[in-house]
Amino acid sequence: MIELPLPSLGPDMTSGKLLEWRIAPGQKIRKGDVIAVVDTEKAAIDVESWHDGEVIELLAEPGAEIAVGMPIVRLADHGETPVAARPAATSATPPEPARRAPPVEAPASKAANLGETGGATTFARASPAARRRAQALDIDLAQLRGSGPGGAIQLQDVERAAAPKSGAAKAVTSDRADRHEGMRRSIALAMARSKREIPHYYLWDEIDVTTAMQWLQSSNEKRPVTSRLLPAALLLAAVARAAAEFPDMNGSWEHDAFQPSSAVHLGVAIALRGGGLIAPALRDAHKLGLDELMRNLSDLVRRARAGGLRSSEISGQTLTVTNLGDEGSAGLLGVIYPPQVALVGIGRIGPRPAVEAGALVARERVTISLAADHRVSDGRRGAQFLARIASRLQQPESL
Amino acid sequence: MTQTKPELLKTIVDALATIAPEVSDFDLDPDVPLREQIELDSMDHLHFLVALHQRLGVDIPESEYAGMRRLTDLVEYIAARSQANNPS
């Protein structure tokens, strides 16, 4: 038998609130399947299983605040005969209370209800705010029609459904304020820890991207709108390829030592509507071709804003990129997300004066910065990393 | 069936609301650039154009983006394309 604990969904996460189960007793699941939706201070996250098996018992009720590391599901491994969930009150050997996720009320009856669906229940896609609001108002998301991306249920859809209920508007305001406060608290914890523990050094370069932008324009002329590329795809691809060659920029600082990563799971800072940001991972970014990277990035941004980020995307980032976009500032000096050891900051691309063969010309340029951890690397190495990103961008067709 | 310009405007705003749900909370001024009224980054903009493509079958080339800053610009562009495709 395997017990799946609640994973940490961020470096400072100590607990999360179970919003809903996506599995039921008796259901066979595979590694990577979403088992539950758990609310953190930043967002509602789809928690994935990291084992194959058959669900024996759900160990917590929706609404429960669960400590990181606390078992939430019992699975029978392959080849193991599943033992049916035991009603807690009649069990001969009741589970040790300290190992159960509190508070657990009437788990047997709830589990039985879920079990009756045979695991074939369809689950509604909803934004984090909508999910929290629906739970607060006891509204079944499956009964709502979503107006968001891909039919995702938005806060406004829940508000509309809740309109006849008295006090709904006031509670929505309170829920938004809670989410905003949680987001600020989470960012403050991570950034204060970073500034306290990580000896940052900073470098930056203004990089010519004229060739890359011309290539992108020419490529997009041949593409339908559904498969167009954004400059961000080129920039992230260049950073990911360079990071794969510079292991001292890609990994984490844990237990007083640097742990390099062979894979590049690029954290992408995404601004959320209404404030705050989240930096989920574009996993294995160094292996993705431009089209696949663009598709994955588009999907990641959509889910970060509409709901549906997965636990594997919200942890395990090895290097983060903050890209300010076409309406952002010219450049930035970033704060490293602990326990990572570097952050790449990309400013606004635009025409800037440059000297070419002794003449002043206008070129498309961008300021790319590096904030890196002095415990792991030095400025010379950082400069080489930035130079490698720049050289990658001069050959966009090979990205 | 060809939509009138007011119908087109509504279809466009509905498509925009799937990307930026807050547009349902206030009236957008069709003559003011969209990005001066709501937060719309380049990914949102691309998702918006994909939503228009799905609803109206229109594929706005990247070279036309600069002239499509207001809702009015989009309505005029799509109406003209629609007229060209259905001259009767």
Interface residues (C-beta under 8 A of the other chain):
Chain A: S147 G148 P149 Q154 L155 Q156 Q217 N220 E221 P224 V225 T226 R228 L230 P231 A232 A271 R273 G274 L297 S298 V301 R302 G325 D326 E327
Chain B: A17 T18 I19 A20 P21 E22 S24 D25 R35 E39 D41 S42 M43 L46 H47 L49 V50 H53 D59 I60 P61 E62 S63
